[in-house]
Amino acid sequence: MKILILSAAAFLTVSFSAVASTIVPVVTEKAQQTFAATFKNVDEVSWSNAGNNYEAFFDKDGIKTRVTIDGKGRLLQTIRYYQENELPSNVLYKVKNDYKNSEIHGVTEISNINGVYYRIILKDNTHYTHINANQTGDTELVIKYTRGDR
């Protein structure tokens, strides 16, 4: 009897999880129009609700992107995750010049009404270093961690 109850519970859990994962959030037509006009040739977009806003997640040409659009169709923010080859040359030059003994491990680019900013993770033999950079290449140290994998 216990096996039957446990089997039924497991079956129901899997069934409800499958149904819950297929629920697609309702996105306003204006938000969808803004997305379609701004981001061309994007496949496999997944949407989620973020309060009164909508977030679209997609991957294009190896760059993972998260876009926030409000219900009226205004693009609020774009966050992109990539490697150093996508950084603007002036920012790349300044980071490479200021942190000569480090390699760029990853970049998070945030673009919103305040401008474009970069959170850059640097790696050397002993540390991971997080820095912020603006679009002119000015940098500031955020935090430095001792690597635990060495």
MARRO-687728 format. One line per field, with one value per residue: chain; residue number from 1; x, y, z of N, C-alpha, C in turn. Coordinates in nm, 4 decimals. Layout:
<sites>
ch: (A / ...)
i: (NUM / ...)
nxx: (X / ...)
nyy: (Y / ...)
nzz: (Z / ...)
caxx: (X / ...)
cayy: (Y / ...)
cazz: (Z / ...)
cxx: (X / ...)
cyy: (Y / ...)
czz: (Z / ...)
</sites>
This chain:
<sites>
ch: (A / A / A / A / A / A / A / A / A / A / A / A / A / A / A / A / A / A / A / A / A / A / A / A / A / A / A / A / A / A / A / A / A / A / A / A / A / A / A / A / A / A / A / A / A / A / A / A / A / A / A / A / A / A / A / A / A / A / A / A / A / A / A / A / A / A / A / A / A / A / A / A / A / A / A / A / A / A / A / A / A / A / A / A / A / A / A / A / A / A / A / A / A / A / A / A / A / A / A / A / A / A / A / A / A / A / A / A / A / A / A / A / A / A / A / A / A / A / A / A / A / A / A / A / A / A / A / A / A / A / A / A / A / A / A / A / A / A / A / A / A / A / A / A / A / A / A / A / A / A)
i: (1 / 2 / 3 / 4 / 5 / 6 / 7 / 8 / 9 / 10 / 11 / 12 / 13 / 14 / 15 / 16 / 17 / 18 / 19 / 20 / 21 / 22 / 23 / 24 / 25 / 26 / 27 / 28 / 29 / 30 / 31 / 32 / 33 / 34 / 35 / 36 / 37 / 38 / 39 / 40 / 41 / 42 / 43 / 44 / 45 / 46 / 47 / 48 / 49 / 50 / 51 / 52 / 53 / 54 / 55 / 56 / 57 / 58 / 59 / 60 / 61 / 62 / 63 / 64 / 65 / 66 / 67 / 68 / 69 / 70 / 71 / 72 / 73 / 74 / 75 / 76 / 77 / 78 / 79 / 80 / 81 / 82 / 83 / 84 / 85 / 86 / 87 / 88 / 89 / 90 / 91 / 92 / 93 / 94 / 95 / 96 / 97 / 98 / 99 / 100 / 101 / 102 / 103 / 104 / 105 / 106 / 107 / 108 / 109 / 110 / 111 / 112 / 113 / 114 / 115 / 116 / 117 / 118 / 119 / 120 / 121 / 122 / 123 / 124 / 125 / 126 / 127 / 128 / 129 / 130 / 131 / 132 / 133 / 134 / 135 / 136 / 137 / 138 / 139 / 140 / 141 / 142 / 143 / 144 / 145 / 146 / 147 / 148 / 149 / 150)
nxx: (0.0825 / 0.1956 / 0.3862 / 0.2270 / 0.1006 / 0.3248 / 0.4187 / 0.2041 / 0.2119 / 0.4637 / 0.4199 / 0.2162 / 0.3550 / 0.5546 / 0.3854 / 0.2500 / 0.4692 / 0.5538 / 0.3361 / 0.3408 / 0.5831 / 0.5306 / 0.3725 / 0.3197 / 0.4089 / 0.1832 / 0.2438 / 0.2436 / 0.1181 / 0.2504 / 0.4979 / 0.5959 / 0.6117 / 0.8087 / 1.0256 / 1.0511 / 1.1089 / 1.3522 / 1.5312 / 1.6393 / 1.6058 / 1.6141 / 1.6003 / 1.4198 / 1.3228 / 1.2643 / 1.0176 / 0.9462 / 0.7597 / 0.8226 / 0.7228 / 0.5530 / 0.6721 / 0.8342 / 1.0555 / 1.2799 / 1.4640 / 1.7421 / 1.9738 / 2.2179 / 2.4459 / 2.6338 / 2.6169 / 2.4639 / 2.1581 / 1.9534 / 1.6565 / 1.4670 / 1.1420 / 0.8796 / 0.5189 / 0.4108 / 0.5695 / 0.8208 / 1.1679 / 1.3586 / 1.5981 / 1.8969 / 2.0839 / 2.3841 / 2.5897 / 2.9176 / 3.2425 / 3.5806 / 3.6296 / 3.4096 / 3.4013 / 3.4109 / 3.6797 / 3.8181 / 3.7541 / 3.8489 / 4.1251 / 4.1929 / 4.1352 / 4.3082 / 4.5491 / 4.5460 / 4.5326 / 4.7520 / 4.8577 / 4.6451 / 4.3800 / 4.0811 / 3.7984 / 3.5227 / 3.2414 / 2.9857 / 2.7515 / 2.5683 / 2.3026 / 2.1148 / 1.8897 / 2.0752 / 2.3114 / 2.5845 / 2.7392 / 2.9958 / 3.0563 / 3.3317 / 3.5058 / 3.8138 / 4.0974 / 4.3799 / 4.6879 / 4.6435 / 4.4113 / 4.0634 / 3.9237 / 3.6863 / 3.5731 / 3.4331 / 3.3479 / 3.3117 / 3.1678 / 3.3717 / 3.5975 / 3.6962 / 3.7824 / 3.6926 / 3.7781 / 3.5910 / 3.5767 / 3.8087 / 3.8970 / 4.0582 / 4.1725 / 4.0216 / 4.0734 / 4.3326)
nyy: (-0.1186 / 0.1221 / 0.1560 / 0.1919 / 0.4370 / 0.6076 / 0.5835 / 0.6947 / 0.9553 / 1.0393 / 1.0244 / 1.2195 / 1.4478 / 1.4715 / 1.5018 / 1.7460 / 1.9165 / 1.9074 / 2.0271 / 2.2814 / 2.3804 / 2.4306 / 2.6513 / 2.9546 / 3.2889 / 3.5666 / 3.8119 / 4.1536 / 4.2992 / 4.5282 / 4.5068 / 4.2773 / 4.3726 / 4.5720 / 4.4131 / 4.2500 / 4.4432 / 4.5397 / 4.3272 / 4.1299 / 3.8262 / 3.6288 / 3.3266 / 3.0907 / 3.2301 / 3.2916 / 3.3958 / 3.5790 / 3.6950 / 3.9936 / 4.1423 / 4.4268 / 4.4244 / 4.2631 / 3.9994 / 3.8913 / 3.6157 / 3.5049 / 3.3524 / 3.4523 / 3.4128 / 3.3153 / 3.4899 / 3.5423 / 3.6866 / 3.9113 / 4.0840 / 4.3590 / 4.4744 / 4.7059 / 4.6980 / 4.8815 / 4.8742 / 4.9900 / 4.9745 / 4.8822 / 4.7782 / 4.6105 / 4.3233 / 4.1676 / 3.8795 / 3.7887 / 3.7238 / 3.8626 / 3.9408 / 4.0752 / 4.3184 / 4.6780 / 4.8345 / 5.0475 / 5.0134 / 4.7538 / 4.7929 / 4.9705 / 4.8143 / 4.5952 / 4.7345 / 4.8438 / 4.6155 / 4.4255 / 4.1675 / 3.9972 / 3.7946 / 3.8319 / 3.6928 / 3.6903 / 3.8894 / 4.1141 / 4.3067 / 4.5952 / 4.7779 / 5.0637 / 5.3346 / 5.4945 / 5.4601 / 5.2656 / 5.0043 / 4.7962 / 4.4910 / 4.3289 / 4.0296 / 3.9373 / 3.7217 / 3.5876 / 3.4222 / 3.3872 / 3.5197 / 3.6163 / 3.8949 / 4.1473 / 4.4068 / 4.7274 / 4.8975 / 5.1860 / 5.3258 / 5.4770 / 5.3561 / 5.3922 / 5.2490 / 5.0742 / 4.9125 / 4.6504 / 4.4144 / 4.1750 / 3.8408 / 3.5647 / 3.2932 / 2.9790 / 2.7496 / 2.6904)
nzz: (0.0000 / 0.0808 / -0.1172 / -0.3389 / -0.2776 / -0.2600 / -0.5230 / -0.6652 / -0.5634 / -0.6563 / -0.9331 / -0.9657 / -0.8846 / -1.0839 / -1.3056 / -1.2466 / -1.2393 / -1.5055 / -1.6344 / -1.5151 / -1.6097 / -1.8736 / -1.8902 / -2.0394 / -1.9973 / -2.0252 / -2.2529 / -2.3263 / -2.6306 / -2.7165 / -2.5867 / -2.7105 / -2.9742 / -2.9502 / -2.8795 / -3.1116 / -3.3049 / -3.2185 / -3.1700 / -3.3984 / -3.5889 / -3.3831 / -3.2208 / -3.0199 / -2.7797 / -2.4425 / -2.2217 / -1.9214 / -1.6378 / -1.4625 / -1.2194 / -1.3154 / -1.5544 / -1.8378 / -1.9080 / -2.1480 / -2.2524 / -2.4315 / -2.6636 / -2.8796 / -3.1316 / -2.9475 / -2.7359 / -2.4399 / -2.3528 / -2.1691 / -2.1635 / -2.0536 / -2.0707 / -2.0441 / -1.9838 / -2.1583 / -2.3720 / -2.3595 / -2.3757 / -2.1119 / -2.0033 / -2.0982 / -2.0615 / -2.1200 / -2.1587 / -2.2027 / -2.3608 / -2.3645 / -2.6311 / -2.7279 / -2.6034 / -2.6274 / -2.8034 / -2.6751 / -2.4046 / -2.3591 / -2.4082 / -2.1964 / -1.9679 / -2.0066 / -1.9947 / -1.7342 / -1.5746 / -1.6139 / -1.5577 / -1.5560 / -1.6897 / -1.8822 / -1.7578 / -1.7843 / -1.8966 / -1.8045 / -1.9477 / -1.8979 / -2.0056 / -1.9915 / -1.9083 / -1.7832 / -1.9178 / -2.0570 / -1.8930 / -1.7551 / -1.5923 / -1.5060 / -1.4827 / -1.3718 / -1.3943 / -1.2368 / -1.1420 / -0.8676 / -0.7850 / -0.8239 / -0.9660 / -0.9447 / -1.1399 / -1.2203 / -1.5184 / -1.7240 / -2.0282 / -2.1317 / -2.0525 / -1.7994 / -1.4903 / -1.1871 / -0.8875 / -0.7546 / -0.5920 / -0.4636 / -0.4788 / -0.3230 / -0.5013 / -0.4726 / -0.5996 / -0.6346)
caxx: (0.0000 / 0.2841 / 0.4504 / 0.1251 / 0.0831 / 0.4464 / 0.4211 / 0.1035 / 0.2634 / 0.5727 / 0.3583 / 0.1480 / 0.4566 / 0.6131 / 0.2820 / 0.2284 / 0.5903 / 0.5536 / 0.2352 / 0.3869 / 0.6944 / 0.4849 / 0.2915 / 0.3880 / 0.3509 / 0.1174 / 0.3261 / 0.1625 / 0.1499 / 0.3500 / 0.6279 / 0.6391 / 0.6483 / 0.9388 / 1.1266 / 1.0675 / 1.1712 / 1.4873 / 1.6157 / 1.6047 / 1.6587 / 1.6390 / 1.5202 / 1.4094 / 1.3106 / 1.1767 / 0.9669 / 0.8996 / 0.7077 / 0.9020 / 0.6337 / 0.4761 / 0.7597 / 0.8551 / 1.1946 / 1.3028 / 1.5954 / 1.7780 / 2.1155 / 2.2421 / 2.5888 / 2.7131 / 2.5986 / 2.3394 / 2.1007 / 1.8285 / 1.5996 / 1.3503 / 1.0521 / 0.7581 / 0.3940 / 0.3817 / 0.6623 / 0.9460 / 1.2852 / 1.4133 / 1.7353 / 1.9518 / 2.2022 / 2.4470 / 2.6992 / 3.0071 / 3.3866 / 3.6503 / 3.6297 / 3.2936 / 3.4174 / 3.4605 / 3.8264 / 3.8713 / 3.7387 / 3.9423 / 4.2608 / 4.2121 / 4.1381 / 4.4337 / 4.6583 / 4.5405 / 4.5447 / 4.8412 / 4.8845 / 4.5180 / 4.3034 / 3.9386 / 3.7285 / 3.3860 / 3.1916 / 2.8427 / 2.7257 / 2.4368 / 2.2665 / 1.9844 / 1.8759 / 2.1949 / 2.4256 / 2.6352 / 2.8393 / 3.0494 / 3.1123 / 3.4316 / 3.5734 / 3.9511 / 4.1560 / 4.5253 / 4.7298 / 4.6022 / 4.2904 / 3.9568 / 3.9013 / 3.5678 / 3.5844 / 3.3318 / 3.4029 / 3.2093 / 3.1883 / 3.4966 / 3.7078 / 3.7339 / 3.7550 / 3.7013 / 3.7825 / 3.4736 / 3.6204 / 3.9129 / 3.8879 / 4.1660 / 4.1220 / 4.0159 / 4.1049 / 4.4791)
cayy: (0.0000 / 0.2382 / 0.1698 / 0.2469 / 0.5789 / 0.6771 / 0.5866 / 0.7927 / 1.0883 / 1.0698 / 1.0470 / 1.3484 / 1.5518 / 1.4845 / 1.5538 / 1.8878 / 1.9883 / 1.9184 / 2.1258 / 2.4124 / 2.4275 / 2.4675 / 2.7719 / 3.0671 / 3.4124 / 3.6529 / 3.9297 / 4.2496 / 4.3129 / 4.6356 / 4.4516 / 4.1875 / 4.4546 / 4.6335 / 4.3081 / 4.2086 / 4.5524 / 4.5661 / 4.2079 / 4.0560 / 3.6913 / 3.5616 / 3.2065 / 3.0329 / 3.3319 / 3.2541 / 3.5142 / 3.5652 / 3.8174 / 4.0529 / 4.2479 / 4.4838 / 4.4186 / 4.1330 / 3.9702 / 3.7956 / 3.5536 / 3.4372 / 3.3365 / 3.4769 / 3.4174 / 3.2865 / 3.5931 / 3.5268 / 3.8198 / 3.9276 / 4.2131 / 4.3953 / 4.5643 / 4.7247 / 4.6647 / 4.9807 / 4.8525 / 5.0646 / 4.8932 / 4.9351 / 4.7356 / 4.4948 / 4.2660 / 4.0688 / 3.8056 / 3.7471 / 3.7198 / 3.9878 / 3.9782 / 4.1602 / 4.4485 / 4.7847 / 4.8373 / 5.1408 / 4.9520 / 4.6413 / 4.8472 / 5.0260 / 4.7037 / 4.5210 / 4.8203 / 4.8594 / 4.4846 / 4.3572 / 4.0278 / 3.9257 / 3.7694 / 3.8561 / 3.5653 / 3.7085 / 4.0265 / 4.1401 / 4.4414 / 4.6438 / 4.8967 / 5.1163 / 5.4791 / 5.5579 / 5.4379 / 5.1291 / 4.9734 / 4.6617 / 4.4227 / 4.2427 / 3.9395 / 3.9109 / 3.6054 / 3.5697 / 3.2969 / 3.3754 / 3.5949 / 3.6614 / 4.0362 / 4.2040 / 4.5507 / 4.7941 / 4.9892 / 5.2588 / 5.3200 / 5.5435 / 5.2707 / 5.4161 / 5.1289 / 5.0788 / 4.7818 / 4.6191 / 4.3202 / 4.0816 / 3.7139 / 3.4681 / 3.1741 / 2.8586 / 2.6342 / 2.6828)
cazz: (0.0000 / 0.0869 / -0.2476 / -0.4279 / -0.2421 / -0.3007 / -0.6699 / -0.7082 / -0.5283 / -0.7497 / -1.0638 / -0.9630 / -0.8776 / -1.2175 / -1.3948 / -1.2178 / -1.2793 / -1.6515 / -1.6707 / -1.4699 / -1.6911 / -2.0068 / -1.8832 / -2.1018 / -1.9454 / -2.1218 / -2.2786 / -2.4004 / -2.7730 / -2.7303 / -2.5455 / -2.8178 / -3.0900 / -2.9199 / -2.8877 / -3.2514 / -3.3797 / -3.1674 / -3.1733 / -3.5211 / -3.6111 / -3.2559 / -3.2029 / -2.8866 / -2.6761 / -2.3317 / -2.1530 / -1.7840 / -1.5793 / -1.3554 / -1.1715 / -1.4267 / -1.6707 / -1.8988 / -1.9391 / -2.2555 / -2.2451 / -2.5548 / -2.6925 / -3.0207 / -3.1641 / -2.8285 / -2.6331 / -2.3656 / -2.3357 / -2.0939 / -2.1981 / -1.9744 / -2.1419 / -1.9646 / -2.0501 / -2.2631 / -2.4826 / -2.3430 / -2.3438 / -1.9882 / -1.9760 / -2.1667 / -1.9964 / -2.2082 / -2.0962 / -2.3098 / -2.3360 / -2.3918 / -2.7727 / -2.7568 / -2.5394 / -2.7145 / -2.8022 / -2.5756 / -2.2721 / -2.3562 / -2.3954 / -2.0618 / -1.8715 / -2.0282 / -1.9510 / -1.5883 / -1.5092 / -1.7087 / -1.5235 / -1.5438 / -1.8115 / -1.8642 / -1.7415 / -1.8307 / -1.8978 / -1.7995 / -1.9984 / -1.8578 / -2.0823 / -1.9521 / -1.9228 / -1.7277 / -2.0060 / -2.0707 / -1.7907 / -1.7653 / -1.4759 / -1.5673 / -1.3898 / -1.4132 / -1.3281 / -1.2464 / -1.0776 / -0.7281 / -0.7516 / -0.9122 / -0.9368 / -1.0079 / -1.1602 / -1.3012 / -1.6187 / -1.7988 / -2.1728 / -2.1695 / -2.0103 / -1.6602 / -1.4120 / -1.0415 / -0.8235 / -0.6746 / -0.4895 / -0.5070 / -0.4060 / -0.3376 / -0.5694 / -0.3917 / -0.6825 / -0.6494)
cxx: (0.0871 / 0.3488 / 0.3521 / 0.1061 / 0.2049 / 0.4558 / 0.3231 / 0.1515 / 0.3741 / 0.5175 / 0.2911 / 0.2477 / 0.5189 / 0.5125 / 0.2601 / 0.3497 / 0.5936 / 0.4527 / 0.2826 / 0.4975 / 0.6508 / 0.3976 / 0.3740 / 0.3252 / 0.2874 / 0.1994 / 0.2436 / 0.2101 / 0.2573 / 0.4889 / 0.6818 / 0.6824 / 0.7849 / 1.0495 / 1.1550 / 1.1374 / 1.3178 / 1.5809 / 1.5713 / 1.6698 / 1.6991 / 1.5440 / 1.5180 / 1.4163 / 1.2214 / 1.1433 / 0.9326 / 0.8466 / 0.8009 / 0.8223 / 0.5469 / 0.5552 / 0.7717 / 1.0033 / 1.2000 / 1.4457 / 1.6222 / 1.9289 / 2.1328 / 2.3921 / 2.6770 / 2.7026 / 2.4623 / 2.2880 / 1.9714 / 1.7795 / 1.4778 / 1.2714 / 0.9277 / 0.6336 / 0.3552 / 0.4781 / 0.7912 / 1.0583 / 1.3530 / 1.5604 / 1.7709 / 2.0752 / 2.2555 / 2.5664 / 2.7891 / 3.1532 / 3.4514 / 3.6445 / 3.5113 / 3.3031 / 3.4589 / 3.6121 / 3.8827 / 3.8619 / 3.8376 / 4.0854 / 4.2867 / 4.2205 / 4.2684 / 4.5538 / 4.6633 / 4.5642 / 4.6266 / 4.8593 / 4.7573 / 4.4577 / 4.1562 / 3.8668 / 3.5854 / 3.3427 / 3.0398 / 2.8233 / 2.5840 / 2.4109 / 2.1268 / 1.9845 / 2.0000 / 2.3186 / 2.4615 / 2.7476 / 2.8774 / 3.0947 / 3.2041 / 3.4966 / 3.7098 / 4.0043 / 4.3074 / 4.5606 / 4.6750 / 4.4672 / 4.1882 / 3.9282 / 3.7795 / 3.5888 / 3.4614 / 3.4042 / 3.2862 / 3.2461 / 3.3110 / 3.6193 / 3.7566 / 3.6921 / 3.7606 / 3.6974 / 3.6573 / 3.5147 / 3.7233 / 3.9046 / 4.0153 / 4.1072 / 4.1277 / 4.0527 / 4.2538 / 4.5433)
cyy: (0.1251 / 0.2632 / 0.2328 / 0.3964 / 0.6596 / 0.6878 / 0.6903 / 0.9348 / 1.1299 / 1.1016 / 1.1840 / 1.4642 / 1.5764 / 1.5450 / 1.7026 / 1.9704 / 2.0084 / 2.0229 / 2.2653 / 2.4662 / 2.4697 / 2.5921 / 2.8885 / 3.1948 / 3.4941 / 3.7808 / 4.0261 / 4.2597 / 4.4199 / 4.5867 / 4.3592 / 4.2649 / 4.5202 / 4.5312 / 4.2719 / 4.3163 / 4.5728 / 4.4481 / 4.1181 / 3.9177 / 3.6204 / 3.4432 / 3.1679 / 3.1381 / 3.2768 / 3.3809 / 3.4803 / 3.7000 / 3.8623 / 4.1716 / 4.2966 / 4.4822 / 4.2755 / 4.1180 / 3.8628 / 3.7458 / 3.4836 / 3.4336 / 3.3564 / 3.4935 / 3.4004 / 3.3904 / 3.5722 / 3.6668 / 3.8119 / 4.0703 / 4.2379 / 4.5022 / 4.5820 / 4.6961 / 4.7607 / 4.9700 / 4.9312 / 4.9690 / 4.9550 / 4.9013 / 4.6145 / 4.4505 / 4.1570 / 4.0082 / 3.7528 / 3.7476 / 3.8494 / 4.0324 / 4.0662 / 4.2978 / 4.5537 / 4.7992 / 4.9321 / 5.0847 / 4.8366 / 4.6900 / 4.8947 / 4.9143 / 4.6262 / 4.6021 / 4.8321 / 4.7286 / 4.3922 / 4.2076 / 3.9433 / 3.9011 / 3.7923 / 3.7219 / 3.5734 / 3.8527 / 4.0243 / 4.2851 / 4.4799 / 4.7753 / 4.9403 / 5.2684 / 5.5542 / 5.5397 / 5.2908 / 5.1109 / 4.8271 / 4.6139 / 4.3181 / 4.1592 / 3.9066 / 3.7930 / 3.6117 / 3.4426 / 3.2785 / 3.4383 / 3.5987 / 3.8049 / 4.0827 / 4.3541 / 4.6004 / 4.8832 / 5.0619 / 5.2592 / 5.3961 / 5.4637 / 5.2969 / 5.2950 / 5.1585 / 4.9363 / 4.7638 / 4.5281 / 4.2249 / 3.9577 / 3.6327 / 3.3428 / 3.0533 / 2.7331 / 2.6187 / 2.6308)
czz: (0.0000 / -0.0482 / -0.3465 / -0.4020 / -0.2858 / -0.4529 / -0.7228 / -0.6799 / -0.6240 / -0.8874 / -1.0694 / -0.9589 / -1.0142 / -1.3141 / -1.3732 / -1.2561 / -1.4301 / -1.6970 / -1.6329 / -1.5587 / -1.8306 / -2.0057 / -1.9376 / -2.0482 / -2.0578 / -2.1326 / -2.3625 / -2.5450 / -2.7938 / -2.6918 / -2.6538 / -2.9417 / -3.0695 / -2.9336 / -3.0335 / -3.3332 / -3.3409 / -3.1855 / -3.2883 / -3.5210 / -3.4825 / -3.2445 / -3.0556 / -2.7763 / -2.5666 / -2.2536 / -2.0091 / -1.7371 / -1.4689 / -1.3019 / -1.2863 / -1.5566 / -1.7214 / -1.9290 / -2.0468 / -2.2428 / -2.3774 / -2.5692 / -2.8418 / -3.0422 / -3.0401 / -2.7184 / -2.5685 / -2.3320 / -2.2569 / -2.1184 / -2.1100 / -2.0494 / -2.0558 / -2.0483 / -2.1611 / -2.3804 / -2.4728 / -2.3023 / -2.2228 / -1.9697 / -2.0606 / -2.0909 / -2.0881 / -2.1351 / -2.2068 / -2.2653 / -2.3851 / -2.5375 / -2.8118 / -2.6913 / -2.6419 / -2.6969 / -2.6976 / -2.4340 / -2.2576 / -2.3355 / -2.2529 / -1.9576 / -1.8842 / -1.9791 / -1.7981 / -1.5133 / -1.5989 / -1.6821 / -1.5107 / -1.6815 / -1.7812 / -1.8673 / -1.7932 / -1.8175 / -1.8865 / -1.8391 / -1.9624 / -1.9303 / -2.0415 / -1.9681 / -1.8721 / -1.8144 / -2.0144 / -1.9699 / -1.8013 / -1.6285 / -1.5358 / -1.4580 / -1.4494 / -1.3334 / -1.3466 / -1.1708 / -0.9368 / -0.6955 / -0.8659 / -0.8701 / -1.0143 / -1.0183 / -1.2355 / -1.4000 / -1.6844 / -1.9461 / -2.2197 / -2.1263 / -1.8693 / -1.5774 / -1.2632 / -0.9889 / -0.7386 / -0.5597 / -0.5499 / -0.4171 / -0.4277 / -0.3994 / -0.4771 / -0.4692 / -0.7065 / -0.5243)
</sites>
